[in-house]
Amino acid sequence: MKKVLIIGAGRSATSLIDYMLDQADKHDWHITVADMSLELAQEKVEGRARGTAVSFNALDEAERKPHLANADFVVSMLPARFHIHVAKDCLKLGKNLATASYVSPELKELDQEVKDKGLIFLNEIGLDPGIDHMSAMQFINRIREKGGKIHAFYSYAGGLVAPESDNNPWHYKFSWNPRNVVLAGQGVAKYLYEGRYRHVPYNQLFSGSDLVYVPNMGWYDAYPNRTSLKYRGSYGLDDIPTIMRGTLRYKGFCKAWDLLVQLGLTDDSYKMEYSDDLTYSQWLRSHLPHNLERFSNANMRAQMASLFFLNMADDALDKLKWLGLFSDEKIPIDNASPAQVLQELLERKWNLEPDDKDMILMQHEIEYTLGDQKKRHISTLVNYGDNAVDTAMARLVGLPLAIGVKHILLGNISSKGVVIPIKPDVYEPVMTELAEYGVSFSEMEMDLNSFDEYFQR
């Protein structure tokens, strides 16, 4: 009997755990779900005969190692920065490992040792990263097989609220880690456009957002990710003149979020030991230039409009007001960074209600030539959650990971080392099975020789 240890029973692990428990009955596996909260682990196992819930501190080697030693396969759903501790133990103990997170430089350094031991550490097999890689490679390889030469590759994804549950002016609710949303984009986004490198610092990221059309859905804000250049080699696109990966939001989100960035409200680099002495309006005012004090008789909305050269009726100001940033409500946490204050507020405002549904959008746009024809391939994934627990986000993070683990356990994946799902032996079985769960892309081809059919970027 194969024994699988899943470390972490949070929101994104729900579909993963359900799938693995279902498969355990078919393949004679036993699934152990570990979390700091025993109650949460028990809730996910649901008393099923093939499952066991345990609690231990995954960051404590003495507590962690015996559980890893007792497993045949380890799945880490810990925050990405902690995977390396699990990975080093798995290497010593000779255990295969899978995560949905980006491969860190520290993890990549283990590649040869993992190969030497005949192990696979499969990473980036969730939604984004994950389904984006696998679907992109399917479409890229299909175009190459028919003789096409690729000139431009764009890939976008967004975890959004479904239209029927969209009832706030930001048109956004949390379906994944709130901290990651608040800190998203910090650093420099790099991409390649028509043969030239583009560098977008954090303070310009949201003000320079683009608009992307999703067929049958409409127009969305899109801002570039930091990882666009990382996958040129992995995708076999080293000679391509244009490559960009981006994040999707509903129209208007980026303009309002940019105000928070420019004010410094997403800064996580310092603490305010007096934060619980402030109201939200006092906190917001503390980030405004002192020369705005000449407008001391003006309300916060007027001061913000003056600072950012906005019309008083601008929707972006409506969004800030709706959050409560102009209010006299006291901040409920002390010794907090600006990002922590903002996160606590957003978790209350952007919370998915029990019957709310989320929505995943993913779209690839590939421009290529076939003979003397210029073409654009567009493939689009739209997937909806069922409620605040069974979300599309959890499903599309957990299912690819779970399916990948299953095929490794069954001996259907031969790759070794620290890998991502860009080879057919990994992505073909995973994408085939995902389609059985309704996770599939609609496709369209456009002839760019005809200007009337060309979407201007």
RAUR-V143556 format. One record per residue. SS is DSSP state (a for helix, b for strand, c for the rest). PHI is phi in radians with two decimals (NA if undefined). PSI is psi in whole degrees, 0 to 359 (999 if undefined). Layout:
# RAUR-V143556
((SS & PHI & PSI) (SS & PHI & PSI))
This chain:
# RAUR-V143556
((c & NA & 126) (b & -1.39 & 139) (b & -2.03 & 125) (b & -1.98 & 131) (b & -1.88 & 121) (b & -1.87 & 118) (b & -1.76 & 111) (c & 1.95 & 120) (c & -2.11 & 31) (c & -1.28 & 193) (a & -0.98 & 319) (a & -1.36 & 352) (a & -1.61 & 354) (a & -1.00 & 305) (a & -1.18 & 324) (a & -1.01 & 310) (a & -1.15 & 315) (a & -1.03 & 315) (a & -1.12 & 313) (a & -1.13 & 324) (a & -1.19 & 322) (a & -1.13 & 317) (a & -1.24 & 333) (a & -1.04 & 322) (a & -1.13 & 325) (a & -1.39 & 330) (a & -2.06 & 11) (c & 1.05 & 53) (b & -1.91 & 162) (b & -2.20 & 132) (b & -1.94 & 120) (b & -1.83 & 125) (b & -1.89 & 121) (b & -2.00 & 140) (c & -2.74 & 157) (c & -1.03 & 327) (c & -1.67 & 108) (a & -1.08 & 323) (a & -1.07 & 318) (a & -1.16 & 317) (a & -1.08 & 318) (a & -1.13 & 322) (a & -1.07 & 321) (a & -1.32 & 327) (a & -1.30 & 327) (c & 1.03 & 31) (c & 1.19 & 18) (c & -1.28 & 145) (c & -1.08 & 328) (c & -1.57 & 9) (b & -2.18 & 148) (b & -2.34 & 135) (b & -1.79 & 133) (b & -2.37 & 164) (c & -2.28 & 128) (c & -2.75 & 163) (c & -1.47 & 106) (c & -1.17 & 346) (c & -1.63 & 357) (c & -1.74 & 111) (a & -1.02 & 321) (a & -1.14 & 325) (a & -1.39 & 324) (a & -1.31 & 315) (a & -1.07 & 319) (a & -1.06 & 325) (a & -1.21 & 321) (a & -1.17 & 321) (a & -1.11 & 331) (c & -1.51 & 357) (c & -1.81 & 155) (c & -1.62 & 335) (b & -2.56 & 140) (b & -2.10 & 132) (b & -2.05 & 122) (b & -1.81 & 119) (c & -1.92 & 22) (c & -1.24 & 164) (c & -0.95 & 145) (a & -0.93 & 324) (a & -1.17 & 346) (a & -1.72 & 353) (a & -1.05 & 326) (a & -1.05 & 325) (a & -1.15 & 318) (a & -1.17 & 319) (a & -1.09 & 318) (a & -1.13 & 322) (a & -1.15 & 316) (a & -1.06 & 322) (a & -1.11 & 315) (a & -1.13 & 323) (a & -1.57 & 353) (c & 1.27 & 41) (c & -1.96 & 138) (b & -1.23 & 152) (b & -2.42 & 146) (b & -2.43 & 142) (b & -2.47 & 165) (c & -1.75 & 5) (c & -1.65 & 163) (c & -1.05 & 147) (c & -1.29 & 121) (c & -1.41 & 159) (a & -1.00 & 323) (a & -1.14 & 320) (a & -1.23 & 320) (a & -1.05 & 326) (c & -1.10 & 341) (c & -1.48 & 358) (a & -0.92 & 308) (a & -1.15 & 320) (a & -1.11 & 321) (a & -1.13 & 317) (a & -1.09 & 316) (a & -1.04 & 330) (c & -1.59 & 1) (c & 1.23 & 28) (c & -1.84 & 164) (b & -2.18 & 129) (b & -1.95 & 96) (b & -1.55 & 125) (b & -2.24 & 173) (c & 0.97 & 42) (c & -2.16 & 54) (b & -2.03 & 235) (b & -1.66 & 293) (c & -2.48 & 91) (c & -1.51 & 151) (b & 2.56 & 269) (a & -1.03 & 327) (a & -1.05 & 314) (a & -1.08 & 309) (a & -1.15 & 316) (a & -1.21 & 320) (a & -1.04 & 316) (a & -1.15 & 325) (a & -1.05 & 312) (a & -1.26 & 320) (a & -1.08 & 313) (a & -1.17 & 326) (a & -1.14 & 319) (a & -1.15 & 319) (a & -1.13 & 320) (a & -1.09 & 331) (c & -1.65 & 9) (c & 1.63 & 11) (c & -1.34 & 146) (b & -1.94 & 119) (b & -1.47 & 134) (b & -2.00 & 333) (b & -2.58 & 139) (b & -2.36 & 121) (b & -2.12 & 138) (b & -2.44 & 128) (b & -2.25 & 148) (b & -2.63 & 151) (b & -2.71 & 137) (b & -1.70 & 110) (b & -2.20 & 173) (b & -1.52 & 140) (c & -1.15 & 149) (a & -0.92 & 321) (a & -1.25 & 345) (a & -1.92 & 10) (c & -1.52 & 99) (c & -2.30 & 26) (c & -2.34 & 158) (c & -1.18 & 344) (c & -1.43 & 342) (c & 0.96 & 45) (c & -2.68 & 143) (c & -2.53 & 154) (c & -1.27 & 127) (c & -2.15 & 2) (c & -2.59 & 188) (c & -0.89 & 113) (a & -1.02 & 322) (a & -1.06 & 319) (a & -1.12 & 327) (a & -1.19 & 314) (a & -1.10 & 322) (c & -1.65 & 3) (c & -1.00 & 137) (c & 1.54 & 357) (c & -1.21 & 133) (c & 2.08 & 210) (b & -2.19 & 126) (b & -1.48 & 132) (b & -2.19 & 133) (b & -2.62 & 175) (b & -2.08 & 128) (b & -2.33 & 117) (c & 0.87 & 45) (c & 1.47 & 0) (b & -2.07 & 139) (b & -1.27 & 140) (b & -2.10 & 136) (b & -2.19 & 123) (b & -2.11 & 106) (b & -1.21 & 161) (a & -0.96 & 321) (a & -1.26 & 355) (a & -2.04 & 357) (a & -1.07 & 312) (c & -1.52 & 333) (c & -1.25 & 337) (c & -1.80 & 23) (c & -1.12 & 154) (b & -1.85 & 174) (b & -1.96 & 135) (b & -2.17 & 134) (b & -1.63 & 127) (b & -1.89 & 117) (c & -0.92 & 134) (c & 1.20 & 3) (c & -2.10 & 326) (b & 2.02 & 199) (b & -1.71 & 142) (b & -2.35 & 149) (b & -1.15 & 145) (b & -2.49 & 132) (b & -2.17 & 147) (b & -1.26 & 144) (c & -1.49 & 164) (c & -1.30 & 344) (c & -1.73 & 14) (c & -1.03 & 315) (a & -1.36 & 340) (a & -1.04 & 331) (a & -1.83 & 9) (c & -1.00 & 310) (c & -1.19 & 317) (c & -1.07 & 321) (c & -1.50 & 357) (c & 1.26 & 34) (c & -2.04 & 34) (c & -1.04 & 327) (c & -1.71 & 11) (c & -1.37 & 138) (c & -1.42 & 342) (b & -2.40 & 124) (b & -2.58 & 128) (b & -2.62 & 134) (b & -1.95 & 140) (b & -2.52 & 168) (b & -1.90 & 137) (b & -1.74 & 140) (b & -2.43 & 160) (b & -1.09 & 152) (c & -0.98 & 135) (c & 1.70 & 341) (a & -1.10 & 312) (a & -1.12 & 323) (a & -1.09 & 316) (a & -1.25 & 319) (a & -1.12 & 327) (a & -1.05 & 325) (a & -1.08 & 319) (a & -1.14 & 321) (a & -1.13 & 312) (a & -1.10 & 328) (a & -1.34 & 344) (c & 1.56 & 16) (c & -1.39 & 352) (c & -1.80 & 10) (c & -1.31 & 126) (c & -1.98 & 17) (c & -1.62 & 352) (c & -2.59 & 162) (c & -1.92 & 150) (b & -1.95 & 100) (c & -1.15 & 348) (c & -1.86 & 14) (a & -1.02 & 325) (a & -1.37 & 359) (a & -1.56 & 353) (c & -1.80 & 149) (b & -1.52 & 167) (a & -1.12 & 322) (a & -1.19 & 323) (a & -1.15 & 320) (a & -1.12 & 315) (a & -1.11 & 316) (a & -1.08 & 328) (c & -1.16 & 345) (c & -1.70 & 359) (c & -1.54 & 150) (c & -1.02 & 143) (a & -1.13 & 335) (a & -1.24 & 351) (a & -1.32 & 354) (a & -1.09 & 338) (a & -1.14 & 344) (a & -1.72 & 29) (c & -1.05 & 335) (c & -1.48 & 351) (c & -1.50 & 152) (c & -1.35 & 172) (a & -1.06 & 322) (a & -1.06 & 317) (a & -1.14 & 320) (a & -1.15 & 319) (a & -1.14 & 319) (a & -1.08 & 320) (a & -1.16 & 316) (a & -1.11 & 319) (a & -1.83 & 12) (c & 0.97 & 48) (c & -1.88 & 152) (c & -1.20 & 144) (c & -1.03 & 336) (c & -1.63 & 11) (c & -1.08 & 137) (a & -1.05 & 330) (a & -1.07 & 323) (a & -1.24 & 327) (a & -1.06 & 321) (a & -1.13 & 317) (a & -1.14 & 320) (a & -1.11 & 317) (a & -1.07 & 325) (a & -1.14 & 337) (c & 1.72 & 15) (c & -1.30 & 348) (c & -1.75 & 6) (c & -1.62 & 169) (c & -1.71 & 16) (c & -1.18 & 138) (b & -1.33 & 144) (c & -1.25 & 129) (c & -1.52 & 0) (c & -2.18 & 146) (c & -1.89 & 166) (c & 0.87 & 46) (b & -1.93 & 149) (c & -1.35 & 162) (a & -0.95 & 319) (a & -1.09 & 323) (a & -1.22 & 321) (a & -1.08 & 313) (a & -1.11 & 317) (a & -1.07 & 315) (a & -1.05 & 319) (a & -1.16 & 315) (a & -1.16 & 326) (a & -1.09 & 330) (a & -1.40 & 324) (a & -1.47 & 327) (c & -1.87 & 23) (c & -1.29 & 137) (c & -1.27 & 123) (c & -1.27 & 159) (c & -0.87 & 321) (c & -1.69 & 4) (c & -1.17 & 150) (c & -2.04 & 142) (b & -1.76 & 175) (b & -2.52 & 136) (b & -1.88 & 129) (b & -2.04 & 136) (b & -2.48 & 136) (b & -2.53 & 133) (b & -1.92 & 138) (b & -2.20 & 120) (b & -2.16 & 120) (b & -1.75 & 132) (b & -2.66 & 166) (b & -2.00 & 142) (b & -2.29 & 103) (c & 1.18 & 236) (c & -1.78 & 13) (b & -1.72 & 132) (b & -1.70 & 129) (b & -2.32 & 159) (b & -2.25 & 126) (b & -1.73 & 129) (b & -2.16 & 124) (b & -2.17 & 134) (b & -2.33 & 133) (b & -1.97 & 128) (b & -2.22 & 124) (b & -2.46 & 137) (b & -1.99 & 144) (c & -1.39 & 171) (c & -1.67 & 325) (c & -2.90 & 190) (c & -1.24 & 344) (c & -1.71 & 308) (c & -1.53 & 76) (c & -1.57 & 157) (a & -1.11 & 325) (a & -1.07 & 310) (a & -1.10 & 320) (a & -1.13 & 315) (a & -1.45 & 348) (a & -1.50 & 315) (a & -1.37 & 320) (a & -1.12 & 311) (a & -1.03 & 319) (a & -1.08 & 313) (a & -1.11 & 318) (a & -1.14 & 320) (a & -1.08 & 317) (a & -1.08 & 316) (a & -1.00 & 314) (a & -1.23 & 332) (a & -1.19 & 314) (a & -1.08 & 327) (c & -1.49 & 358) (c & 1.39 & 19) (c & -1.57 & 352) (c & -2.04 & 123) (c & -1.74 & 348) (c & -1.05 & 146) (c & -2.27 & 159) (b & 1.74 & 193) (b & -1.53 & 108) (b & -2.22 & 161) (b & -2.11 & 161) (c & -1.43 & 66) (c & -1.98 & 3) (c & -1.82 & 146) (a & -0.98 & 326) (a & -1.15 & 341) (a & -1.69 & 306) (a & -1.35 & 332) (a & -1.12 & 308) (a & -1.14 & 327) (a & -1.20 & 312) (a & -1.17 & 325) (a & -1.09 & 315) (a & -1.29 & 326) (a & -1.03 & 323) (a & -1.07 & 329) (a & -1.18 & 338) (c & -1.69 & 12) (c & 1.44 & 13) (c & -1.72 & 92) (c & -2.57 & 160) (c & -1.77 & 140) (b & -1.55 & 148) (b & -2.27 & 148) (b & -2.56 & 149) (b & -2.07 & 138) (b & -2.14 & 141) (b & -1.60 & 110) (c & -1.40 & 354) (c & -1.18 & 338) (c & -1.73 & 112) (a & -1.05 & 328) (a & -1.10 & 335) (a & -1.71 & 6) (c & -1.69 & 121) (c & -1.36 & 116) (c & -1.18 & 133) (c & -1.39 & 999))
